[in-house]
Amino acid sequence: MNMKVDRNEVIASLGGEAAVKNMDHEARADALEEFLAARLETVVAERKGKKDYPTVAELDSMIDQRGYRRGVGRLFLHEHSNKNPGADESKLRVPRLKPMPEKPTLVDFFNYRFTSVQHLLQSAGLAKRRGTSEEVILACLLHDAGQALMKTDHGWWGAQLIEPYVSERVAFAVKYHQALRFYPDPSAGYEYPESYYQTFGIDYEPLPHIKAAYEYARNHKWYMDARLVTMNDLYSFDPNVRVSIDEFGDIIGRHFRQPKEGLGYDNTPVSHMWRTMINPDQPL
């Protein structure tokens, strides 16, 4: 096994050049041997820990071994992870939901219905700290809201859900972030997420409509809005951080048109989508 050793790294590990100069030859030899042994252990551990990702065919073979479909909305299923599709979830149950206010606001949906709320809040918080525009922050706050209804094509679901209440630019960013996730952009510092090898398969190729959406967005004037959503998406999971929706109250107030009747009761083409989240246990 060949290992490349950086002289400066070795010297730094021994305390710097001054410390090395004070060592005799035997001490230097012992120190170098210890350094190489430690490096070897690290290399071996990394190789042992290398993940063996599934193929598309292997994931496909599990479809009829589950009691649900992976694209179902998070609100309608017990908590689960697409990163472990073979887990035994036969004893898991959905939680009982709290009743919604008579005239629900967007904040009420964060408090009572949206799923993966901390991910949305942390994503928006990261975008805010990085100094992005308020519209991008709002797009980050809402980018996965559609997953409560449907994970499959959640960018399209999410954009349609919020379209009557936000600017066209925010809806664009939410819609196209889904396609952009699959395509690296080195100039923006975005790389293909390693977790997608586990979720979609090591040999996954985006579907034709995803590729077409990417190509359209890539040449659009608002491309960077959607790209910024992906850039603030992947690095926003931290179980030790708690972000409150209250931090974004002013941005919501300026950029989200809250209907006076309440979301779900304002007679728009998407009202039924909000009502579906209000009453997910209705049988028909």
Secondary structure as a PSIPRED ss2 file (coil, helix, strand):
# PSIPRED VFORMAT (PSIPRED V4.0)

   1 M C   1.000  0.000  0.000
   2 N C   1.000  0.000  0.000
   3 M C   1.000  0.000  0.000
   4 K C   1.000  0.000  0.000
   5 V C   1.000  0.000  0.000
   6 D C   1.000  0.000  0.000
   7 R H   0.000  1.000  0.000
   8 N H   0.000  1.000  0.000
   9 E H   0.000  1.000  0.000
  10 V H   0.000  1.000  0.000
  11 I H   0.000  1.000  0.000
  12 A H   0.000  1.000  0.000
  13 S H   0.000  1.000  0.000
  14 L C   1.000  0.000  0.000
  15 G C   1.000  0.000  0.000
  16 G C   1.000  0.000  0.000
  17 E H   0.000  1.000  0.000
  18 A H   0.000  1.000  0.000
  19 A H   0.000  1.000  0.000
  20 V H   0.000  1.000  0.000
  21 K H   0.000  1.000  0.000
  22 N C   1.000  0.000  0.000
  23 M C   1.000  0.000  0.000
  24 D C   1.000  0.000  0.000
  25 H H   0.000  1.000  0.000
  26 E H   0.000  1.000  0.000
  27 A H   0.000  1.000  0.000
  28 R H   0.000  1.000  0.000
  29 A H   0.000  1.000  0.000
  30 D H   0.000  1.000  0.000
  31 A H   0.000  1.000  0.000
  32 L H   0.000  1.000  0.000
  33 E H   0.000  1.000  0.000
  34 E H   0.000  1.000  0.000
  35 F H   0.000  1.000  0.000
  36 L H   0.000  1.000  0.000
  37 A H   0.000  1.000  0.000
  38 A H   0.000  1.000  0.000
  39 R H   0.000  1.000  0.000
  40 L H   0.000  1.000  0.000
  41 E H   0.000  1.000  0.000
  42 T H   0.000  1.000  0.000
  43 V H   0.000  1.000  0.000
  44 V H   0.000  1.000  0.000
  45 A H   0.000  1.000  0.000
  46 E H   0.000  1.000  0.000
  47 R H   0.000  1.000  0.000
  48 K H   0.000  1.000  0.000
  49 G C   1.000  0.000  0.000
  50 K C   1.000  0.000  0.000
  51 K C   1.000  0.000  0.000
  52 D C   1.000  0.000  0.000
  53 Y C   1.000  0.000  0.000
  54 P C   1.000  0.000  0.000
  55 T C   1.000  0.000  0.000
  56 V H   0.000  1.000  0.000
  57 A H   0.000  1.000  0.000
  58 E H   0.000  1.000  0.000
  59 L H   0.000  1.000  0.000
  60 D H   0.000  1.000  0.000
  61 S C   1.000  0.000  0.000
  62 M C   1.000  0.000  0.000
  63 I H   0.000  1.000  0.000
  64 D H   0.000  1.000  0.000
  65 Q H   0.000  1.000  0.000
  66 R C   1.000  0.000  0.000
  67 G C   1.000  0.000  0.000
  68 Y C   1.000  0.000  0.000
  69 R C   1.000  0.000  0.000
  70 R C   1.000  0.000  0.000
  71 G C   1.000  0.000  0.000
  72 V E   0.000  0.000  1.000
  73 G C   1.000  0.000  0.000
  74 R H   0.000  1.000  0.000
  75 L H   0.000  1.000  0.000
  76 F H   0.000  1.000  0.000
  77 L C   1.000  0.000  0.000
  78 H C   1.000  0.000  0.000
  79 E C   1.000  0.000  0.000
  80 H C   1.000  0.000  0.000
  81 S C   1.000  0.000  0.000
  82 N C   1.000  0.000  0.000
  83 K C   1.000  0.000  0.000
  84 N C   1.000  0.000  0.000
  85 P C   1.000  0.000  0.000
  86 G C   1.000  0.000  0.000
  87 A C   1.000  0.000  0.000
  88 D C   1.000  0.000  0.000
  89 E C   1.000  0.000  0.000
  90 S C   1.000  0.000  0.000
  91 K C   1.000  0.000  0.000
  92 L C   1.000  0.000  0.000
  93 R C   1.000  0.000  0.000
  94 V C   1.000  0.000  0.000
  95 P C   1.000  0.000  0.000
  96 R C   1.000  0.000  0.000
  97 L C   1.000  0.000  0.000
  98 K C   1.000  0.000  0.000
  99 P C   1.000  0.000  0.000
 100 M C   1.000  0.000  0.000
 101 P C   1.000  0.000  0.000
 102 E C   1.000  0.000  0.000
 103 K C   1.000  0.000  0.000
 104 P C   1.000  0.000  0.000
 105 T C   1.000  0.000  0.000
 106 L H   0.000  1.000  0.000
 107 V H   0.000  1.000  0.000
 108 D H   0.000  1.000  0.000
 109 F H   0.000  1.000  0.000
 110 F H   0.000  1.000  0.000
 111 N H   0.000  1.000  0.000
 112 Y H   0.000  1.000  0.000
 113 R C   1.000  0.000  0.000
 114 F C   1.000  0.000  0.000
 115 T C   1.000  0.000  0.000
 116 S C   1.000  0.000  0.000
 117 V H   0.000  1.000  0.000
 118 Q H   0.000  1.000  0.000
 119 H H   0.000  1.000  0.000
 120 L H   0.000  1.000  0.000
 121 L H   0.000  1.000  0.000
 122 Q H   0.000  1.000  0.000
 123 S H   0.000  1.000  0.000
 124 A H   0.000  1.000  0.000
 125 G H   0.000  1.000  0.000
 126 L H   0.000  1.000  0.000
 127 A H   0.000  1.000  0.000
 128 K H   0.000  1.000  0.000
 129 R H   0.000  1.000  0.000
 130 R C   1.000  0.000  0.000
 131 G C   1.000  0.000  0.000
 132 T C   1.000  0.000  0.000
 133 S C   1.000  0.000  0.000
 134 E H   0.000  1.000  0.000
 135 E H   0.000  1.000  0.000
 136 V H   0.000  1.000  0.000
 137 I H   0.000  1.000  0.000
 138 L H   0.000  1.000  0.000
 139 A H   0.000  1.000  0.000
 140 C H   0.000  1.000  0.000
 141 L H   0.000  1.000  0.000
 142 L H   0.000  1.000  0.000
 143 H C   1.000  0.000  0.000
 144 D C   1.000  0.000  0.000
 145 A H   0.000  1.000  0.000
 146 G H   0.000  1.000  0.000
 147 Q H   0.000  1.000  0.000
 148 A H   0.000  1.000  0.000
 149 L C   1.000  0.000  0.000
 150 M E   0.000  0.000  1.000
 151 K C   1.000  0.000  0.000
 152 T C   1.000  0.000  0.000
 153 D C   1.000  0.000  0.000
 154 H H   0.000  1.000  0.000
 155 G H   0.000  1.000  0.000
 156 W H   0.000  1.000  0.000
 157 W H   0.000  1.000  0.000
 158 G H   0.000  1.000  0.000
 159 A H   0.000  1.000  0.000
 160 Q H   0.000  1.000  0.000
 161 L H   0.000  1.000  0.000
 162 I H   0.000  1.000  0.000
 163 E H   0.000  1.000  0.000
 164 P H   0.000  1.000  0.000
 165 Y H   0.000  1.000  0.000
 166 V C   1.000  0.000  0.000
 167 S C   1.000  0.000  0.000
 168 E H   0.000  1.000  0.000
 169 R H   0.000  1.000  0.000
 170 V H   0.000  1.000  0.000
 171 A H   0.000  1.000  0.000
 172 F H   0.000  1.000  0.000
 173 A H   0.000  1.000  0.000
 174 V H   0.000  1.000  0.000
 175 K H   0.000  1.000  0.000
 176 Y H   0.000  1.000  0.000
 177 H H   0.000  1.000  0.000
 178 Q H   0.000  1.000  0.000
 179 A H   0.000  1.000  0.000
 180 L H   0.000  1.000  0.000
 181 R C   1.000  0.000  0.000
 182 F C   1.000  0.000  0.000
 183 Y C   1.000  0.000  0.000
 184 P C   1.000  0.000  0.000
 185 D E   0.000  0.000  1.000
 186 P H   0.000  1.000  0.000
 187 S H   0.000  1.000  0.000
 188 A H   0.000  1.000  0.000
 189 G C   1.000  0.000  0.000
 190 Y E   0.000  0.000  1.000
 191 E C   1.000  0.000  0.000
 192 Y C   1.000  0.000  0.000
 193 P C   1.000  0.000  0.000
 194 E C   1.000  0.000  0.000
 195 S H   0.000  1.000  0.000
 196 Y H   0.000  1.000  0.000
 197 Y H   0.000  1.000  0.000
 198 Q H   0.000  1.000  0.000
 199 T H   0.000  1.000  0.000
 200 F H   0.000  1.000  0.000
 201 G C   1.000  0.000  0.000
 202 I C   1.000  0.000  0.000
 203 D C   1.000  0.000  0.000
 204 Y C   1.000  0.000  0.000
 205 E C   1.000  0.000  0.000
 206 P C   1.000  0.000  0.000
 207 L C   1.000  0.000  0.000
 208 P H   0.000  1.000  0.000
 209 H H   0.000  1.000  0.000
 210 I H   0.000  1.000  0.000
 211 K H   0.000  1.000  0.000
 212 A H   0.000  1.000  0.000
 213 A H   0.000  1.000  0.000
 214 Y H   0.000  1.000  0.000
 215 E H   0.000  1.000  0.000
 216 Y H   0.000  1.000  0.000
 217 A H   0.000  1.000  0.000
 218 R H   0.000  1.000  0.000
 219 N C   1.000  0.000  0.000
 220 H C   1.000  0.000  0.000
 221 K C   1.000  0.000  0.000
 222 W C   1.000  0.000  0.000
 223 Y H   0.000  1.000  0.000
 224 M H   0.000  1.000  0.000
 225 D H   0.000  1.000  0.000
 226 A H   0.000  1.000  0.000
 227 R H   0.000  1.000  0.000
 228 L H   0.000  1.000  0.000
 229 V H   0.000  1.000  0.000
 230 T H   0.000  1.000  0.000
 231 M H   0.000  1.000  0.000
 232 N C   1.000  0.000  0.000
 233 D C   1.000  0.000  0.000
 234 L C   1.000  0.000  0.000
 235 Y C   1.000  0.000  0.000
 236 S C   1.000  0.000  0.000
 237 F C   1.000  0.000  0.000
 238 D C   1.000  0.000  0.000
 239 P C   1.000  0.000  0.000
 240 N C   1.000  0.000  0.000
 241 V C   1.000  0.000  0.000
 242 R C   1.000  0.000  0.000
 243 V C   1.000  0.000  0.000
 244 S C   1.000  0.000  0.000
 245 I H   0.000  1.000  0.000
 246 D H   0.000  1.000  0.000
 247 E H   0.000  1.000  0.000
 248 F H   0.000  1.000  0.000
 249 G H   0.000  1.000  0.000
 250 D H   0.000  1.000  0.000
 251 I H   0.000  1.000  0.000
 252 I H   0.000  1.000  0.000
 253 G H   0.000  1.000  0.000
 254 R H   0.000  1.000  0.000
 255 H H   0.000  1.000  0.000
 256 F C   1.000  0.000  0.000
 257 R C   1.000  0.000  0.000
 258 Q C   1.000  0.000  0.000
 259 P C   1.000  0.000  0.000
 260 K C   1.000  0.000  0.000
 261 E C   1.000  0.000  0.000
 262 G C   1.000  0.000  0.000
 263 L C   1.000  0.000  0.000
 264 G C   1.000  0.000  0.000
 265 Y C   1.000  0.000  0.000
 266 D C   1.000  0.000  0.000
 267 N C   1.000  0.000  0.000
 268 T C   1.000  0.000  0.000
 269 P C   1.000  0.000  0.000
 270 V C   1.000  0.000  0.000
 271 S H   0.000  1.000  0.000
 272 H H   0.000  1.000  0.000
 273 M H   0.000  1.000  0.000
 274 W H   0.000  1.000  0.000
 275 R H   0.000  1.000  0.000
 276 T H   0.000  1.000  0.000
 277 M H   0.000  1.000  0.000
 278 I H   0.000  1.000  0.000
 279 N C   1.000  0.000  0.000
 280 P C   1.000  0.000  0.000
 281 D C   1.000  0.000  0.000
 282 Q C   1.000  0.000  0.000
 283 P C   1.000  0.000  0.000
 284 L C   1.000  0.000  0.000
